[in-house]
C-alpha cells in the first residue's frame, strides 16, 4: 500500500508505510534513571468551544493515555507545557486534571508529578505571585502528587532582578511539604519567559538558579532544564548539590544526556516521551543492563522526529504530539484544546507521520495510514 504525501516544493509523492511495527509490551519502570513523560490532554471534539474559552477535555481518553504510559513503566508529568498549560488549558482545567490524574495514579500505582505555576494570574505584585504559586502548590500536594514548580510568566513580568526570584522561590521551598522539581523553561518554549531568573544572560541566570537550590537543597528533588543546550545542561548538572537530580527537558539531545558520562547523567522529563513512551522505556531498560550501545541504537534514531516536532516556533510542538496520538489509536480524533490542531502545516504533519511510521511507533500501521489519508483528503490531497 502507498500513501500520497506533500512533496517539498509542492505536489505529492508516494510513500510506502511499514507493516511490521516492533512489539513493545508493557513492563516495569526503568531502574537506573527516573523517567517522566509530559503527557498531553485529549480535547472533547463535541464541545462547542472557542479558542479563547475554557477548555473542554475528554477525561476518559485523557486518563486512558496516562494508564498507557504507566503500563510501560513511565512516570507521568502532569499539567505541564505538553498539556497546553497556559496555552489553551487554564488553571481551573489544570486543577481538575491534577486531581483526576493523581487519583488515577493512586488507583493503578503509577508515579506522578504535577506542575504548580501562576497561570491564574495575568500580572501582579510579588506578593500576588507568591499567593498564586501557593494556591497551586496546595492543590498538587493535597492530591498526593509530587510538585513541579513551573516557571511563571507573571514572575518574569514582575521581577526586577535576581533577588525577587530568590525571595519567591525561597518562600515556596520553605513551605513545601516534600522535595519539589524546579522547572527552568526557556523562551523557545514560551517567549514570555525570556530573562528568567533575573537575566537574559544565561550564565548569570544559572548562578541565580543554583543559588536558589543551594539555599534549600533538602527541598529540591531535582531540576528540569528545557534550554535545548546540552553543553549548558551538563555544566549545570555537574554543579548540583549531592542528591539533587537533573531531569533533562532537552528534546534535541536527550539520548546523550540520559546516557551521561563518567561524571554523571540526566534523568528525564520530556514532552517527546509522550509519543515515544513505550520505545523510550525499552531503551532506558536496556541501559539498566549496562548496554549503552543498545540504548543509543534504540533512542538515537528518534531524534530526527523530535527535532522535527520541536522545530520553531517550538511552542507548537504539541500539535505533532497529538497528531501521533491520534494516528497511534490513543484517541479517536485530531482535535486540540484551543483549536491548536491548525498550528502546524500539512507538510509538517505529513513528515511527522512518515518519521513516526519509520520508527514503528504505530501499533496498527493500517489504522495510522487510514487516518492520515483522511486528514490529507480534507486538505485536498488525492487518494
C-alpha positions in Angstrom: 0.0 0.0 0.0 1.1 3.5 -0.6 0.0 6.9 0.5 0.5 10.3 -1.2 2.2 12.9 1.0 3.0 16.5 0.2 6.3 16.8 -1.6 8.9 19.5 -1.0 8.3 22.4 -3.3 4.7 21.4 -4.0 2.8 18.4 -5.4 2.7 15.0 -3.9 5.0 12.0 -3.6 4.3 8.3 -2.9 5.3 6.8 0.5 5.0 3.2 1.4 4.2 2.7 5.1 5.8 -0.1 7.1 3.7 -3.1 8.1 5.8 -4.7 10.8 5.9 -2.5 13.9 8.1 -3.9 16.8 6.2 -5.4 19.7 6.6 -3.1 22.7 5.0 -4.9 25.6 4.2 -3.2 28.9 6.9 -3.6 31.6 8.0 -2.2 34.9 9.8 1.1 35.4 13.4 1.6 34.5 15.8 1.2 37.4 18.8 3.3 36.6 17.0 6.5 35.6 13.8 8.2 36.7 11.8 8.9 33.5 8.7 11.1 33.2 6.6 11.6 30.1 5.0 15.0 30.0 1.6 13.9 28.8 -0.9 15.7 26.5 -4.6 16.2 27.2 -7.3 15.0 24.9 -9.9 17.6 23.9 -13.6 16.9 23.7 -14.4 17.2 20.0 -18.1 17.5 20.6 -17.9 20.6 22.8 -19.0 23.9 21.4 -15.9 25.9 22.4 -13.9 28.9 21.2 -10.1 29.2 21.1 -10.1 31.7 24.0 -12.8 30.0 26.0 -12.5 27.4 28.8 -11.0 24.1 27.6 -13.3 21.1 27.1 -11.4 17.9 28.0 -12.3 14.3 27.2 -11.5 12.9 30.6 -11.9 9.3 29.8 -9.4 9.4 26.9 -7.0 11.7 28.8 -6.8 9.3 31.7 -6.6 6.2 29.4 -3.5 7.7 27.8 -1.9 8.1 31.2 -2.7 4.5 32.0 -0.9 3.6 28.8 2.3 5.5 29.9 2.2 4.0 33.4 1.7 0.5 31.9 5.1 0.9 30.1 6.8 1.9 33.3 7.0 5.7 32.8 6.1 8.3 35.3 3.6 11.0 34.2 4.5 14.7 34.4 1.0 16.2 34.6 -0.4 19.6 33.8 2.9 20.7 32.1 3.6 22.5 28.9 2.7 19.4 26.8 -0.8 19.5 28.3 -1.2 23.0 26.8 -0.8 24.6 30.1 -1.3 28.4 29.7 -1.9 27.7 26.0 -5.5 26.5 26.0 -5.7 24.9 29.4 -6.5 27.4 32.1 -5.9 27.0 35.9 -9.4 25.6 36.5 -8.9 23.0 33.9 -5.4 22.2 35.1 -6.6 21.8 38.7 -9.2 19.3 37.6 -6.6 17.5 35.5 -4.2 17.3 38.5 -6.9 15.9 40.8 -8.2 13.3 38.4 -4.8 12.1 37.3 -3.4 11.9 40.8 -6.4 9.8 41.8 -5.9 7.6 38.8 -2.2 7.2 39.7 -3.1 6.1 43.2 -5.6 3.6 41.7 -3.0 1.9 39.4 0.2 2.5 41.3 1.6 5.0 38.8 4.2 7.7 39.5 3.0 11.2 39.0 4.4 14.8 39.4 2.3 17.8 38.7 3.0 21.4 37.6 2.3 24.3 40.0 2.5 27.7 38.5 0.8 31.1 38.5 -1.4 31.0 35.4 -4.5 32.0 37.2 -2.7 35.4 37.5 -2.0 37.5 34.4 0.2 40.0 36.3 0.5 41.3 39.8 2.8 42.2 42.7 5.4 39.8 44.1 3.0 39.0 46.9 0.3 38.1 44.5 2.7 35.9 42.5 3.6 34.1 45.8 0.0 33.6 46.6 -0.8 32.2 43.2 2.0 29.7 43.5 0.8 28.8 47.0 -2.7 28.1 45.8 -1.5 25.8 43.0 1.2 24.1 45.2 -1.6 23.3 47.8 -3.7 21.6 45.1 -0.8 19.5 43.9 0.2 18.5 47.5 -3.4 17.8 48.5 -3.7 15.5 45.5 -0.8 13.4 46.8 1.4 14.1 43.8 4.9 15.4 43.7 5.1 19.1 42.9 6.9 20.7 39.9 7.4 24.4 40.4 6.9 25.7 36.9 8.4 28.9 35.5 6.0 31.8 35.9 5.1 34.4 33.3 3.7 36.7 36.0 7.0 36.5 37.9 9.0 37.1 34.8 6.9 40.2 34.1 7.1 41.5 37.7 10.6 40.7 39.0 13.1 43.5 38.8 16.2 41.3 39.4 17.6 38.0 40.8 16.7 38.9 44.3 13.0 38.7 43.5 13.4 35.1 42.3 15.4 34.2 45.4 12.7 35.7 47.5 9.7 34.0 45.8 11.3 30.6 45.3 12.8 30.6 48.8 9.4 31.3 50.3 7.8 28.4 48.3 10.6 25.9 49.1 10.4 26.7 52.8 6.8 25.7 53.0 6.8 22.8 50.5 5.9 19.5 52.3 8.1 17.3 50.2 11.1 17.9 47.8 10.0 19.5 44.5 11.3 19.6 41.0 12.3 23.1 39.8 11.5 23.8 36.1 13.5 26.2 34.0 11.7 26.6 30.7 13.5 28.5 28.0 12.0 31.3 25.9 11.9 29.0 22.8 9.1 27.2 24.6 7.5 30.4 25.9 8.7 33.8 24.8 7.2 35.4 27.9 9.9 33.6 30.0 12.8 35.5 28.4 15.2 36.7 31.1 14.0 34.2 33.7 16.0 34.1 37.0 16.6 37.8 36.5 18.9 38.0 33.5 18.8 37.4 29.8 22.5 36.3 30.2 22.2 32.6 30.7 25.4 32.4 32.7 24.1 35.0 35.2 20.7 33.3 35.2 22.4 29.9 36.0 24.1 31.4 39.0 20.8 32.6 40.5 19.2 29.2 39.7 22.0 27.5 41.6 21.7 30.0 44.5 18.0 29.0 44.9 18.9 25.3 45.0 21.9 25.8 47.3 19.8 27.7 49.9 17.3 24.8 50.1 18.9 21.5 48.8 16.7 19.4 51.1 13.6 20.7 49.4 14.7 20.2 45.8 14.4 16.7 44.4 15.7 17.8 41.1 15.7 20.4 38.3 14.2 20.1 34.9 16.1 22.1 32.3 14.5 22.9 29.0 17.0 25.1 27.2 17.9 22.8 24.2 21.6 23.3 25.1 23.3 20.1 26.0 26.6 21.7 26.9 24.9 24.1 29.4 22.8 21.3 30.9 25.9 19.1 31.5 27.7 22.1 33.1 24.8 22.8 35.4 24.4 19.1 36.2 27.9 18.9 37.5 27.3 21.8 39.9 24.2 20.5 41.5 24.4 19.6 45.3 24.6 15.9 46.1 21.2 14.3 46.0 19.7 16.9 43.6 18.9 15.3 40.3 18.9 16.8 36.8 15.9 15.9 34.7 16.6 16.7 31.1 14.0 18.6 29.2 16.2 18.8 26.1 14.2 17.3 23.3 17.1 17.7 20.9 19.9 15.9 22.8 18.2 13.5 25.3 20.0 10.3 24.3 23.5 11.6 25.1 22.2 13.4 28.3 20.4 10.4 29.7 23.4 8.1 28.9 25.7 10.5 30.6 29.4 10.4 31.1 32.0 9.5 33.7 30.8 12.4 35.9 27.1 11.7 35.9 23.9 11.6 33.8 20.5 13.2 33.5 17.1 11.6 34.4 14.3 12.6 32.0 11.1 14.7 32.0 10.3 15.1 28.3 7.5 16.0 26.0 8.9 13.8 23.3 8.4 10.8 25.6 4.6 11.2 25.1 4.7 9.8 21.5 7.9 7.8 22.2 6.7 6.3 25.6 7.0 2.6 25.0 10.1 2.8 22.9 11.8 5.2 25.3 11.0 2.9 28.2 12.5 -0.1 26.4 15.6 2.0 25.7 16.2 3.0 29.3 15.6 -0.5 30.5 18.3 -1.6 28.0 20.6 1.0 29.6 19.7 -0.6 33.0 21.6 -3.7 31.9 24.7 -1.6 31.2 24.2 -1.8 27.4 24.8 1.8 26.5 25.3 0.9 22.8 21.9 -0.8 22.7 20.3 2.1 24.4 21.7 4.5 21.8 20.7 2.2 19.0 17.1 2.4 20.1 16.9 6.1 21.0 19.3 7.9 18.6 17.0 7.2 15.6 14.2 9.0 17.3 16.0 12.4 17.5 15.1 13.3 13.9 11.4 13.0 14.8 11.8 15.0 18.0 13.8 17.8 16.2 11.0 17.9 13.6 8.2 18.2 16.2 10.1 20.8 18.2 11.2 23.0 15.3 10.5 26.7 15.7 8.1 28.0 16.7 8.8 25.3 19.3 5.8 26.0 21.5 3.6 24.4 18.8 5.2 21.0 19.2 2.0 19.9 20.9 0.2 19.7 17.5 2.5 17.0 16.3 2.3 15.1 19.6 -1.5 15.0 19.4 -1.4 14.0 15.7 0.7 11.0 16.6 -1.5 10.0 19.5 -4.5 10.0 17.1 -2.7 8.1 14.4 -1.5 5.5 17.0 -5.1 4.9 18.2 -4.9 6.6 21.6 -7.7 8.9 20.7 -10.5 9.0 18.1 -9.9 12.4 16.6 -7.4 15.1 15.8 -8.9 18.0 17.8 -7.0 20.1 20.3 -7.8 22.4 23.1 -7.8 25.9 21.7 -8.0 24.7 18.1 -4.2 24.2 18.0 -4.6 21.3 15.5 -4.3 24.2 13.0 -0.9 25.4 14.4 1.3 23.3 12.0 1.2 23.0 8.3 0.1 19.9 6.4 3.7 19.2 5.1 4.9 19.4 8.7 2.3 16.9 9.9 2.9 14.6 6.9 6.6 14.5 7.7 5.8 13.7 11.4 3.7 10.8 10.2 6.4 9.5 7.9 9.1 9.7 10.6 6.9 8.1 13.3 5.9 5.3 10.9 9.6 4.7 10.1 10.3 4.3 13.8 7.5 1.8 14.2 5.5 3.9 16.6 2.1 2.9 15.3 0.8 -0.3 16.8 -1.6 -0.6 13.9 0.0 0.8 10.8 -3.1 0.3 8.7 -5.1 2.4 11.1 -2.5 5.1 11.1 -2.4 5.1 7.3 -6.2 5.3 7.0 -6.4 8.2 9.5 -3.6 10.1 7.8 -5.3 9.6 4.4 -8.5 11.1 5.9 -6.5 14.2 7.1 -4.9 14.5 3.7 -8.2 14.3 1.9 -9.7 17.1 4.0 -6.7 19.2 2.8 -7.4 18.3 -0.8 -4.6 15.7 -1.4 -5.9 13.0 -3.7 -6.1 9.4 -2.6 
